[in-house]
Structures are given as C-alpha cells and as structure tokens.
Amino acid sequence: MFEDLFSNHCDTWAFCDSSCIRVIGPFLGKKNNQKLGKKTIEKWSMNENLWVRRASLVILIKIIMINKEFDENYVFELVEKMKNYSEDYIQKAIGWILKTCSKYNPDLIYNYLLRNKERFSRPVLRYASEKLSNEKRKLILKK
C-alpha cells in the first residue's frame, strides 16, 4: 500500500521523510515487525522510483533511532547497494544514515568513511561526518 503511495503520489523529500519518520518507521521498528521491516527496506531499496528508494533509507534511519543501535553489516550493505544511484536525494540520505549511525558508534563510522572516502560523493561525506570531531571530519573531507 505505502509503496504504491510513494510511487504514484510522492514528489518531495518532505513528504517522503515525514511519512517514514512519523508513520512507517515507527511501525516497522516495533519488535514484532522486524522481519517485515527488513523485507520492506530490501524490496524498496531496489525500486525504480527515487522516493521509494529514499524511503527505504529513511525507514532504516528511524529504526536505528528507535533502537539506538544498528547492525553494521546490514547498514553498510544497504549503503553499498545505494551509493551508485546519483540522485542528490539518495546521496543525502546515505549521508544521513551514516551520520545517524555515528551517534551510536562514531569510531566505526569514521573508519568506514576513511577507508571508503574515494568511493563516496562529497554530499555523502559532508552529511556523514557532521557529528564527528572537527579533526576527524577534516580528514574525511580532505581530498
């Protein structure tokens, strides 16, 4: 139902993000809905529609915020799958998810970004490093 709604009626990041942060993410973040959450994220991340793909990332961001932890392999796998989409809204969402993860495990995200900085766009690096120390952020953003 929501996938069709996004595909046919979503045309702004504000509608996408607010729907995912306020409705879909909290529902899929409940303990009994974890399998449905992963299934939804995986399916939506492969959708041709920009807003459905972005929604898959924003849903996971909300789930991470609810749980205050994340499965690094799952997050990095999703990021790797999505990083080749050039749309600005996807790139910014990738940065957002990594920034959110950095609140709970900053060293892990810093090391991941440092190892992979040549493979990420500048918006991803800028957004992802926002919560890191100034020293670490400068190293990430250094060309």
C-alpha positions, 0 to 999 in steps of 0.5 A: 500500500505505502509503496504504491503511495510513494510511487504514484503520489510522492514528489518531495523529500518532505513528504517522503521523510515525514511519512517514514519518520512519523508513520512507517518507521515507527511501525516497522521498528516495533519488535514484532515487525522486524522481519517485515521491516527488513523485507520492506527496506530490501524490496524498496531499496531496489525500486525504480522510483527515487522516493521509494528508494529514499524511503527505504533509507529513511525507514532504516534511519528511524529504526536505528533511532528507535533502537539506538543501535544498528547492525553494521553489516546490514547498514553498510550493505544497504549503503553499498547497494545505494551509493551508485544511484546519483540522485542528490536525494539518495546521496543525502540520505546515505549521508544521513544514515551514516551520520545517524549511525555515528551517534551510536558508534562514531569510531566505526563510522569514521573508519568506514568513511576513511577507508571508503572516502574515494568511493563516496560523493562529497554530499555523502561525506559532508552529511556523514561526518557532521557529528564527528570531531572537527579533526576527524571530519577534516580528514574525511573531507580532505581530498 
